[in-house]
Amino acid sequence: MKLYTCPHCQSEIRLKLFFGNAHLKCPNCQKEYMLTMKSMKLRMLEPFVAVGIAVSTSLLFLNGKTIDIKTIYILGVAFLLAAFMDLFLVRLGILKYEEKADG
């Protein structure tokens, strides 16, 4: 799924859903990009938001179920939400990339 375009060669960079997208590499020109520091700090909040949403929905939908079911639900939903939030925030331009400094 194309979500980011290389500023140098205008080719598409595909982001992966379940693999980290903190560092990207253009397949065409081999330029490397990484999240800005502000974006990285924002990205660190994603798991907390995802767990909060998962816990609150489990309280609504799984009332009276065993703790095992709730735990599996919370872990699964939080994992998927964090992954989708990552892609969604890049798509909206909230998470921004900068060219990686050689060093």
C-alpha positions in Angstrom: 0.0 0.0 0.0 1.6 3.3 -1.2 1.5 5.9 1.5 4.7 7.9 1.0 6.3 9.4 -2.1 10.0 9.9 -2.3 10.7 13.7 -2.6 13.8 13.0 -4.8 12.6 10.7 -7.5 8.8 10.8 -6.9 8.5 7.0 -6.7 6.2 5.4 -4.3 7.4 3.9 -1.0 5.3 1.1 0.4 4.7 1.0 4.1 4.2 -2.4 5.7 1.4 -2.9 8.1 3.0 -5.1 10.7 6.7 -4.0 10.4 8.1 -0.8 11.7 7.9 2.2 9.5 10.3 4.4 11.5 12.9 4.0 8.7 12.1 3.9 5.0 14.2 3.3 2.0 13.2 4.3 -1.5 13.4 1.3 -3.8 14.3 3.5 -6.8 17.0 6.0 -5.7 18.0 4.2 -2.4 17.5 7.3 -0.3 16.8 6.6 3.3 14.2 8.4 5.4 13.4 8.4 9.1 10.7 9.9 11.2 11.3 13.3 12.6 11.9 13.6 16.3 8.5 15.1 16.9 6.8 12.4 14.8 8.7 9.7 16.7 7.5 11.1 20.1 3.9 11.1 18.7 4.3 7.6 17.4 5.3 6.4 20.9 1.8 7.4 22.1 0.0 5.1 19.6 0.2 1.9 21.7 -1.2 3.7 24.8 -4.1 5.1 22.7 -4.7 1.7 21.2 -4.7 -0.1 24.5 -7.1 2.6 25.9 -9.5 2.1 23.1 -9.2 -1.7 23.4 -9.9 -1.7 27.1 -12.9 0.6 26.9 -14.4 -1.4 24.0 -13.9 -4.6 26.0 -15.7 -3.1 28.9 -18.6 -2.3 26.6 -18.8 -5.5 24.5 -17.4 -8.2 26.8 -19.3 -7.5 30.0 -19.5 -10.7 32.0 -16.9 -12.6 30.0 -13.9 -14.3 31.5 -10.6 -12.5 31.9 -9.0 -14.8 29.4 -11.3 -13.7 26.6 -10.9 -10.0 27.6 -7.1 -10.3 27.6 -7.0 -11.9 24.2 -9.4 -9.3 22.8 -7.4 -6.4 24.3 -4.1 -7.6 23.0 -5.4 -8.4 19.5 -7.4 -5.2 19.1 -4.6 -3.0 20.5 -2.0 -4.6 18.2 -4.2 -4.0 15.1 -5.2 -0.5 16.1 -1.6 0.6 16.7 -0.6 -0.8 13.2 -3.5 0.9 11.5 -2.9 4.2 13.4 0.7 4.2 12.2 -0.4 4.0 8.5 -3.3 6.4 9.0 -1.1 9.1 10.6 1.4 8.9 7.8 -1.4 9.1 5.3 -2.7 12.2 7.0 0.7 13.8 7.1 0.8 13.9 10.9 3.8 11.6 11.0 6.5 13.2 8.8 9.8 11.8 7.5 13.1 13.5 6.9 16.2 12.4 4.9 18.4 10.2 7.1 21.8 11.8 7.8 24.8 9.8 6.7 27.0 8.9 9.6 
